[in-house]
């Protein structure tokens, strides 16, 4: 049963990541080149991963585990979801600081 939940969490995480991929067509910057996009995207993604992972690790280290907790798998999945959402927010703010913007929904 534990293996089922582990695989479910991995599958949900993979689908979430696939759904959150961001390409240059979603971000705009006047005069942006594909090389500049590649560098900015990589640096913002790396920074977002590091900061979100640090926060996740800090939060997880404060979580105690005492006794049997049937909701432990769900709690872990929710912490993982929150970390991914936090990573996306950090990434978005980083690109905005570099001068990028997203077009209004449906205008891309």
N, C-alpha and C positions, 0 to 999 in steps of 0.2 A: 504494500500500500504506500509506503514511504517513497519507493521508487516511482510510482505513478505520479505523486505530487511533485517530486523533483523534476521529472520530465515535463510535467504541465507548466511548472514555473519557468523552465528553460524555454519552452515553446512560446509562452506568452511574452517573455522578455525578447526573444528573437523577433517576433512579429511587431512588438512595440518599437524596437530599434529600426526595423525595416520601414515602418510607417513614419518615422521621424527623420528620415534622411532628408537632407537639405542640399539642393544643388544650386548652381549659380543662377538658374532661371528663376529662383524664388527670391533672390537678393539682387538688388540693383545698386550701382554706384557709377556716377558719371565718369567716363573714361576708363572703366575697369577693363583690364586685360585678363585673359584666362590664366596667365602666369601669376598675376597679382592675386586673383581669386584663390588660386591653389595655395599660395603662401598664407594669405589671410585666413582662409578656411582651416588649414592645418594648424596654425598657431592658436586660433580661437577654440578649435575642437580639443586640442591638447590641453590648453588651460582649463577648459570646462571639465574635462575628464578628471584632471588632477584635483581641482577644487571640490567637485562633487564627490569624488572618491574619498578625499580627506574628511569631508563632512560625514559621509556615510560610515566610514571607519570609526570616527569619533562618536557618532550616535550609537553604533552597534556595540562599541566597547562599554557603553553605559547600560546596556540592556542586560539584566540579570536573567538567569534561567534557573528556576527552582522547581523541582517536581516535574510532573508530566503536564505538558501543555499541548493540547490538541490543536490550538490555533497558532502554534509556532510557525508552521509552514505558511499560513496566510499572512502572519505578521512580517515574515521575511520577504514575501512577495510584495507586500505593500511598501516596505522600506526600500526595496529595489525599484519599485515604480516611482516613489518619491525622489530617489536619487537620479533616475533618468530624467524626470521632469525638471529637477533642479539643474541638471547638466544642460538641458536644452535652453533654459532661461539664461544661464551664464553665457552660453554660446551666442545667443541672440544679442545680449547686451554688449558682448565683445565686438561683434560685427557692427553694431550700431555706432559704437565708439570709433570704429575705423571708417565711418562715413557711409556705411551701407544702409539701405532701407528695403522694406518689403512692400510690393505694390498692394493696393487694396484687394481684398478677396475677389477673385474672378477677373482681375485686370491683367494677370500675367500673360 
